[in-house]
Amino acid sequence: MIFLKAFVVGGLICVAAQLLMDLTSHKVTPAHVLVGLVTAGAILSALGLYQPLVSFAGAGATVPLSGFGHILAQGAIRGVARDGLLGAFTGGVAAAAAGITAAVVFGYFAALLFRPKG
């Protein structure tokens, strides 16, 4: 059942992002949607509304870009509790460091293995 919940919640987040791109003017680019999802995840996390979604859907809520915003916000909150104001800047990156590193490393290997046509 956990797989179904993750699939449905993650799919709904992605559908919302796709609808934003399809139903708005061409001034709304995929980059705008990316930033919007990360920001929405951070705001919902700071308000305490994103964690119940993570508890319900697991990877369905943490894998989309809104999950990245959630991780950044939670890391910043923990950083402030531990290190004060400096923790607001360092805590989010520290919490997301494993994911960021994995994205860079796997992106590098993908670039080595596959040559884009162009």
N, CA, C and O of each residue as an XYZ file, in Angstrom:
472
protein
N       0.818     -1.197      0.000
C       0.000      0.000      0.000
C       0.865      1.267      0.000
O       0.455      2.298     -0.533
N       2.064      1.189      0.599
C       2.946      2.355      0.647
C       3.362      2.783     -0.752
O       3.527      3.975     -1.011
N       3.534      1.817     -1.662
C       3.918      2.151     -3.030
C       2.801      2.896     -3.739
O       3.064      3.839     -4.485
N       1.573      2.492     -3.520
C       0.426      3.156     -4.130
C       0.296      4.587     -3.619
O       0.051      5.507     -4.400
N       0.461      4.779     -2.303
C       0.379      6.127     -1.741
C       1.489      7.012     -2.303
O       1.246      8.164     -2.661
N       2.696      6.477     -2.380
C       3.817      7.253     -2.917
C       3.569      7.604     -4.379
O       3.831      8.731     -4.799
N       3.071      6.657     -5.149
C       2.802      6.884     -6.567
C       1.743      7.959     -6.758
O       1.908      8.856     -7.585
N       0.665      7.874     -6.003
C      -0.443      8.825     -6.157
C      -0.014     10.229     -5.726
O      -0.256     11.192     -6.453
N       0.611     10.359     -4.570
C       1.000     11.688     -4.079
C       2.080     12.295     -4.971
O       1.974     13.460     -5.354
N       3.101     11.538     -5.303
C       4.143     12.044     -6.197
C       3.579     12.400     -7.559
O       3.960     13.409     -8.153
N       2.675     11.575     -8.051
C       2.034     11.855     -9.333
C       1.202     13.117     -9.296
O       1.212     13.893    -10.252
N       0.480     13.338     -8.208
C      -0.334     14.553     -8.092
C       0.531     15.812     -8.035
O       0.168     16.844     -8.600
N       1.665     15.726     -7.357
C       2.582     16.875     -7.324
C       3.094     17.167     -8.736
O       3.163     18.323     -9.153
N       3.448     16.121     -9.458
C       3.946     16.300    -10.821
C       2.852     16.784    -11.763
O       3.118     17.592    -12.653
N       1.629     16.305    -11.582
C       0.507     16.770    -12.401
C       0.271     18.256    -12.161
O       0.047     19.010    -13.108
N       0.320     18.682    -10.905
C       0.137     20.106    -10.599
C       1.203     20.946    -11.297
O       0.893     22.001    -11.851
N       2.452     20.489    -11.276
C       3.532     21.227    -11.934
C       3.315     21.260    -13.445
O       3.525     22.292    -14.081
N       2.900     20.143    -14.014
C       2.675     20.099    -15.462
C       1.514     21.003    -15.863
O       1.579     21.672    -16.894
N       0.454     21.029    -15.058
C      -0.669     21.910    -15.343
C      -0.251     23.378    -15.270
O      -0.704     24.193    -16.073
N       0.610     23.714    -14.311
C       1.126     25.081    -14.247
C       1.830     25.469    -15.540
O       1.665     26.586    -16.030
N       2.606     24.556    -16.086
C       3.325     24.861    -17.324
C       2.383     24.904    -18.523
O       2.551     25.746    -19.405
N       1.399     24.016    -18.568
C       0.524     23.923    -19.732
C      -0.563     24.993    -19.764
O      -0.946     25.449    -20.842
N      -1.059     25.394    -18.615
C      -2.230     26.270    -18.569
C      -1.906     27.737    -18.317
O      -2.814     28.567    -18.273
N      -0.649     28.068    -18.153
C      -0.279     29.462    -17.932
C       0.395     30.001    -19.190
O       0.704     29.254    -20.119
N       0.612     31.293    -19.197
C       1.230     31.918    -20.362
C       2.649     31.397    -20.552
O       3.213     30.724    -19.689
N       3.193     31.728    -21.690
C       4.551     31.263    -21.989
C       5.603     32.006    -21.167
O       6.791     31.696    -21.251
N       5.170     32.978    -20.380
C       6.107     33.666    -19.504
C       6.451     32.811    -18.289
O       7.442     33.076    -17.607
N       5.648     31.793    -18.012
C       5.946     30.869    -16.921
C       6.758     29.720    -17.520
O       6.233     28.891    -18.263
N       8.038     29.688    -17.186
C       8.934     28.694    -17.754
C       9.089     27.523    -16.787
O       8.690     27.632    -15.627
N       9.657     26.411    -17.237
C       9.940     25.311    -16.311
C      10.813     25.745    -15.134
O      10.688     25.189    -14.043
N      11.689     26.722    -15.335
C      12.515     27.212    -14.229
C      11.653     27.889    -13.165
O      11.914     27.742    -11.970
N      10.637     28.623    -13.588
C       9.717     29.239    -12.630
C       8.999     28.173    -11.806
O       8.839     28.311    -10.593
N       8.570     27.113    -12.481
C       7.862     26.034    -11.787
C       8.806     25.328    -10.820
O       8.405     24.986     -9.707
N      10.050     25.106    -11.227
C      11.050     24.481    -10.356
C      11.235     25.290     -9.084
O      11.181     24.743     -7.983
N      11.454     26.588     -9.233
C      11.656     27.447     -8.069
C      10.383     27.494     -7.225
O      10.448     27.506     -5.995
N       9.238     27.521     -7.882
C       7.971     27.541     -7.156
C       7.756     26.298     -6.322
O       7.281     26.386     -5.189
N       8.101     25.133     -6.867
C       7.932     23.888     -6.116
C       8.877     23.826     -4.913
O       8.468     23.419     -3.826
N      10.120     24.223     -5.100
C      11.067     24.213     -3.985
C      10.612     25.197     -2.906
O      10.648     24.885     -1.716
N      10.186     26.380     -3.330
C       9.722     27.394     -2.378
C       8.459     26.935     -1.660
O       8.339     27.104     -0.446
N       7.518     26.357     -2.400
C       6.287     25.865     -1.776
C       6.583     24.769     -0.759
O       5.980     24.738      0.313
N       7.511     23.868     -1.090
C       7.889     22.826     -0.141
C       8.502     23.398      1.122
O       8.232     22.916      2.223
N       9.332     24.434      0.967
C       9.958     25.063      2.143
C       8.920     25.780      2.998
O       8.950     25.683      4.225
N       8.006     26.494      2.359
C       6.980     27.226      3.111
C       6.038     26.262      3.817
O       5.727     26.441      4.994
N       5.579     25.229      3.092
C       4.691     24.245      3.719
C       5.387     23.515      4.862
O       4.758     23.180      5.865
N       6.676     23.271      4.711
C       7.439     22.624      5.775
C       7.562     23.520      6.990
O       7.408     23.064      8.123
N       7.840     24.794      6.759
C       7.977     25.737      7.873
C       6.660     25.906      8.623
O       6.653     26.154      9.829
N       5.549     25.770      7.906
C       4.229     25.866      8.536
C       3.788     24.552      9.194
O       2.741     24.490      9.839
N       4.598     23.514      9.021
C       4.271     22.219      9.611
C       3.268     21.413      8.815
O       2.692     20.457      9.335
N       3.043     21.786      7.546
C       2.052     21.102      6.723
C       2.650     20.037      5.811
O       1.919     19.177      5.319
N       3.942     20.072      5.577
C       4.546     19.115      4.640
C       4.933     17.803      5.318
O       4.878     16.751      4.682
N       5.319     17.839      6.576
C       5.734     16.615      7.270
C       4.613     15.571      7.331
O       4.897     14.388      7.148
N       3.352     15.953      7.581
C       2.301     14.929      7.538
C       2.181     14.267      6.162
O       1.870     13.079      6.069
N       2.425     15.031      5.099
C       2.405     14.454      3.754
C       3.563     13.474      3.573
O       3.396     12.420      2.960
N       4.730     13.818      4.103
C       5.887     12.915      4.045
C       5.605     11.647      4.847
O       5.938     10.546      4.410
N       4.998     11.801      6.009
C       4.675     10.634      6.838
C       3.665      9.726      6.141
O       3.714      8.506      6.296
N       2.760     10.314      5.382
C       1.734      9.541      4.675
C       2.283      8.884      3.410
O       2.045      7.700      3.174
N       3.017      9.647      2.595
C       3.389      9.171      1.266
C       4.853      8.777      1.118
O       5.218      8.218      0.084
N       5.692      9.037      2.086
C       7.103      8.655      1.993
C       7.782      9.288      0.797
O       7.776     10.510      0.652
N       8.370      8.462     -0.064
C       9.117      8.952     -1.219
C       8.248      9.724     -2.195
O       8.766     10.532     -2.966
N       6.954      9.501     -2.184
C       6.064     10.262     -3.049
C       6.063     11.737     -2.725
O       5.725     12.557     -3.578
N       6.438     12.090     -1.505
C       6.506     13.491     -1.104
C       7.938     14.001     -1.000
O       8.162     15.209     -1.074
N       8.907     13.117     -0.830
C      10.290     13.578     -0.673
C      11.069     13.638     -1.979
O      12.017     14.416     -2.088
N      10.696     12.842     -2.965
C      11.443     12.818     -4.223
C      11.151     14.023     -5.117
O      12.090     14.547     -5.716
N       9.907     14.495     -5.246
C       9.680     15.686     -6.081
C      10.405     16.916     -5.527
O      10.890     16.906     -4.396
N      10.469     17.951     -6.325
C      11.206     19.156     -5.942
C      10.682     19.806     -4.671
O      11.446     20.445     -3.948
N       9.413     19.659     -4.388
C       8.887     20.206     -3.143
C       9.523     19.510     -1.936
O       9.656     20.116     -0.873
N       9.911     18.266     -2.092
C      10.618     17.549     -1.031
C      11.993     18.139     -0.770
O      12.471     18.119      0.364
N      12.641     18.669     -1.819
C      13.932     19.330     -1.642
C      13.758     20.593     -0.799
O      14.580     20.879      0.072
N      12.695     21.343     -1.056
C      12.406     22.522     -0.244
C      12.131     22.146      1.197
O      12.538     22.853      2.119
N      11.440     21.030      1.394
C      11.153     20.540      2.745
C      12.448     20.207      3.486
O      12.617     20.582      4.647
N      13.352     19.508      2.820
C      14.639     19.147      3.432
C      15.441     20.408      3.787
O      16.025     20.493      4.867
N      15.464     21.379      2.878
C      16.191     22.625      3.151
C      15.605     23.350      4.357
O      16.346     23.818      5.222
N      14.281     23.442      4.417
C      13.638     24.151      5.530
C      13.876     23.439      6.853
O      14.188     24.081      7.856
N      13.733     22.120      6.864
C      13.946     21.379      8.104
C      15.389     21.477      8.566
O      15.653     21.595      9.763
N      16.330     21.428      7.619
C      17.738     21.593      7.975
C      18.028     22.976      8.531
O      18.796     23.117      9.483
N      17.419     23.999      7.943
C      17.615     25.369      8.445
C      17.024     25.522      9.844
O      17.618     26.177     10.701
N      15.864     24.924     10.075
C      15.238     24.995     11.402
C      16.123     24.318     12.444
O      16.345     24.862     13.526
N      16.629     23.126     12.114
C      17.528     22.429     13.042
C      18.836     23.205     13.227
O      19.381     23.257     14.329
N      19.335     23.809     12.137
C      20.570     24.584     12.218
C      20.425     25.794     13.122
O      21.344     26.122     13.873
N      19.276     26.464     13.059
C      19.037     27.617     13.930
C      18.988     27.171     15.387
O      19.531     27.839     16.267
N      18.333     26.037     15.635
C      18.250     25.538     17.012
C      19.636     25.190     17.557
O      19.892     25.343     18.752
N      20.526     24.721     16.681
C      21.850     24.291     17.113
C      22.877     25.421     17.110
O      23.654     25.555     18.055
N      22.885     26.251     16.028
C      23.961     27.217     15.832
C      23.503     28.672     15.790
O      24.314     29.562     15.533
N      22.255     28.925     16.031
C      21.766     30.298     15.963
C      21.575     30.757     14.528
O      21.284     29.949     13.646
N      21.738     32.047     14.293
C      21.472     32.629     12.984
C      22.335     32.012     11.882
O      21.853     31.825     10.765
N      23.578     31.698     12.166
C      24.438     31.076     11.162
C      23.858     29.742     10.701
O      24.007     29.373      9.536
N      23.205     29.023     11.598
C      22.591     27.747     11.248
C      21.486     27.871     10.228
O      21.187     26.905      9.526
N      20.864     29.052     10.126
C      19.832     29.267      9.110
C      20.419     29.156      7.708
O      19.731     28.747      6.773
N      21.677     29.515      7.564
C      22.324     29.470      6.257
C      23.024     28.141      5.992
O      23.081     27.688      4.849
N      23.554     27.518      7.031
C      24.316     26.285      6.840
C      23.496     25.019      7.023
O      23.822     23.982      6.445
N      22.443     25.089      7.814
C      21.679     23.884      8.142
C      20.983     23.251      6.958
O      20.971     22.026      6.831
N      20.400     24.065      6.082
C      19.687     23.522      4.931
C      20.605     22.786      3.975
O      20.278     21.702      3.491
N      21.766     23.389      3.706
C      22.715     22.749      2.791
C      23.283     21.477      3.412
O      23.476     20.481      2.715
N      23.548     21.503      4.701
C      24.063     20.307      5.370
C      23.040     19.174      5.313
O      23.407     18.014      5.124
N      21.759     19.507      5.476
C      20.722     18.470      5.442
C      20.560     17.880      4.048
O      20.246     16.698      3.905
N      20.772     18.695      3.024
C      20.577     18.237      1.650
C      21.873     17.803      0.968
O      21.861     17.484     -0.220
N      22.980     17.786      1.691
C      24.288     17.529      1.083
C      24.365     16.174      0.378
O      24.941     16.082     -0.706
N      23.806     15.140      0.962
C      23.877     13.806      0.330
C      23.138     13.801     -1.003
O      23.639     13.255     -1.985
N      21.970     14.395     -1.045
C      21.201     14.446     -2.289
C      21.876     15.295     -3.350
O      21.890     14.931     -4.525
N      22.432     16.420     -2.943
C      23.127     17.293     -3.885
C      24.352     16.581     -4.452
O      24.603     16.631     -5.656
N      25.107     15.925     -3.587
C      26.297     15.196     -4.029
C      25.927     14.070     -4.988
O      26.587     13.884     -6.010
N      24.880     13.322     -4.666
C      24.444     12.237     -5.549
C      24.034     12.784     -6.912
O      24.358     12.184     -7.937
N      23.333     13.904     -6.942
C      22.914     14.489     -8.217
C      24.118     14.904     -9.060
O      24.135     14.688    -10.272
N      25.113     15.492     -8.426
C      26.306     15.921     -9.165
C      27.084     14.717     -9.681
O      27.478     14.689    -10.847
N      27.307     13.730     -8.830
C      28.098     12.556     -9.230
C      27.399     11.765    -10.325
O      28.017     11.429    -11.334
N      26.115     11.462    -10.139
C      25.395     10.684    -11.152
C      25.206     11.486    -12.437
O      25.211     10.909    -13.524
N      25.040     12.803    -12.334
C      24.962     13.640    -13.526
C      26.268     13.622    -14.300
O      26.267     13.599    -15.531
N      27.376     13.631    -13.582
C      28.688     13.567    -14.236
C      28.863     12.248    -14.974
O      29.298     12.230    -16.125
N      28.521     11.134    -14.308
C      28.656      9.831    -14.962
C      27.713      9.701    -16.151
O      28.082      9.101    -17.161
N      26.525     10.240    -16.057
C      25.599     10.210    -17.185
C      26.161     11.003    -18.357
O      26.009     10.605    -19.512
N      26.812     12.131    -18.060
C      27.407     12.937    -19.117
C      28.576     12.207    -19.778
O      28.816     12.385    -20.972
N      29.294     11.398    -19.026
C      30.394     10.623    -19.607
C      29.891      9.467    -20.462
O      30.478      9.149    -21.497
N      28.803      8.841    -20.026
C      28.306      7.656    -20.729
C      27.478      7.967    -21.961
O      27.495      7.198    -22.922
N      26.765      9.062    -21.956
C      25.836      9.365    -23.041
C      26.223     10.676    -23.701
O      26.501     11.662    -23.019
N      26.242     10.691    -25.002
C      26.570     11.888    -25.759
C      25.284     12.470    -26.339
O      24.584     11.794    -27.094
N      24.969     13.710    -25.995
C      23.754     14.311    -26.557
C      23.931     14.605    -28.047
O      25.025     14.927    -28.510
N      22.835     14.485    -28.775
C      22.861     14.821    -30.194
C      22.647     16.313    -30.327
O      21.786     16.881    -29.654
N      23.398     16.934    -31.163
C      23.189     18.376    -31.276
C      23.944     19.043    -32.301
O      23.826     20.257    -32.463
